[in-house]
């Protein structure tokens, strides 16, 4: 087979510059058309499509072979490139000015009819696409996405190499250190009753690399989390993992900005402008009601507690009296706030813990709502001024504890931005910094890390560790793109005594800390440099850059929302002999 033929170029690479050249193409029969004497075949490979034509008078043997071709047959042709006859050009194809006159043809492999058409606009259930992923990946969009992801990853590697970073692989089989999401567990055959875990991230290992003197590390790392899935979450995913020694926050943030700017331009021809804006966690919540703020549109939150502190509307007055706050946003009269929509927004606010949503429409008489009748003309004027509202606009207010008021109104703001397409086109990255180091878990009645237990506190907040740990801010930074978190990191704790104190605060006694993280604590005693880094979600970044909501669209072999793989039918039961070898037994529920 193939008679020593060698593919000379990609189907989509042929142009008018190749007219008169002999080419050998190999790919798939995208479309076959018999026009009464002439056979036209669109030949497709990953570079694109070109039209091939066979005349039985000139190439009878090739014609006999091509007569048998059907869609998705794997084929080879040899022939000369010529300009298409006037009037037959196809402006929708990059190769639309030329065609290949076939002199030799060969069927490399026949194919069954595909379960769906190899084109972008298809109405096929996702489960079918994933079951026949090898067919789905032939579609032009999926080819483009696969190539764009490769280009982005290559650009990251090129940039990091120029910056003096070494790419180092870390183990996939590690010890389980249950913090945060659940680990995937792997039983050991050689040590019965013992288990490996798949890494949720290389966090501890990259810190060990800093103690090792590597100084500048990065990795395109595979990570695993056994958690409930959604559009932007998969059980296995890819991180751009970075760690640096002898740095502060600005060094890590500056490197990350420049790396993203370079990679976005190289892979997607998207320009990101530096430096990215910076907001502290408190500022982000105050202004946007989210620690992942979308700054591509306005409708910012404002605190109106002082205006309504003495209001005759008891809900407002009592809230301020009890140390709560009142936050508000202005909704333009251009947005139709129907009763049904207000009810939906109220329910969203309640899901965030708010007791309700106060609605005030500024009509001709400046008061057209149930709440407004309790407010004075002066209070309404001051509200309108504070929220930059005009007659006809609607004010939405929440009176709650600060965090609930911010997040409830932030959720409402996000829903309005989504529904009424208030977001500006383009890409709007920013940093959110100074997160609190700890948070209180009401359900378990304990303090836990807001990110992970290895982030260093701000120097000025270290004294608060003993007095009021919930007020301690960390040297933590998240990077946000259009309202989605695409990465996060921190300057790490490199002092073993400080690390033990943090473990103590989150309820890890000496024995448990030693059992889970002893190897890290021991390493710190042998000269650990100041260090910090960041991990960026490669899947999420590529999806956002390509305008996709689901990261499954940019992962070559993704899992479904139930964590299954329709292609390979994983996960699957083990047979009895395998279970016995692993010293495992399945108990019926």
PyMOL commands that set and color helices and strands:
alter all, ss='L'
color gray80, all
select helices_A, chain A and resi 2-4+11-13+16-18+60-66+126-131+133-136+140-162+203-211+249-268+281-288+305-308+314-321+339-351+372-374+377-386+402-419+459-461+464-467+469-471+496-505+510-524+538-545+551-554+576-581
alter helices_A, ss='H'
color red, helices_A
select strands_A, chain A and resi 22-34+38-45+48-55+74-83+98-109+166-167+173-174+185-187+195-198+216-224+236-245+277-280+302-303+325-331+358-361+394-400+429-433+438-441+446-449+476-481+484-491+531-537
alter strands_A, ss='S'
color yellow, strands_A
deselect
rebuild
show_as cartoon
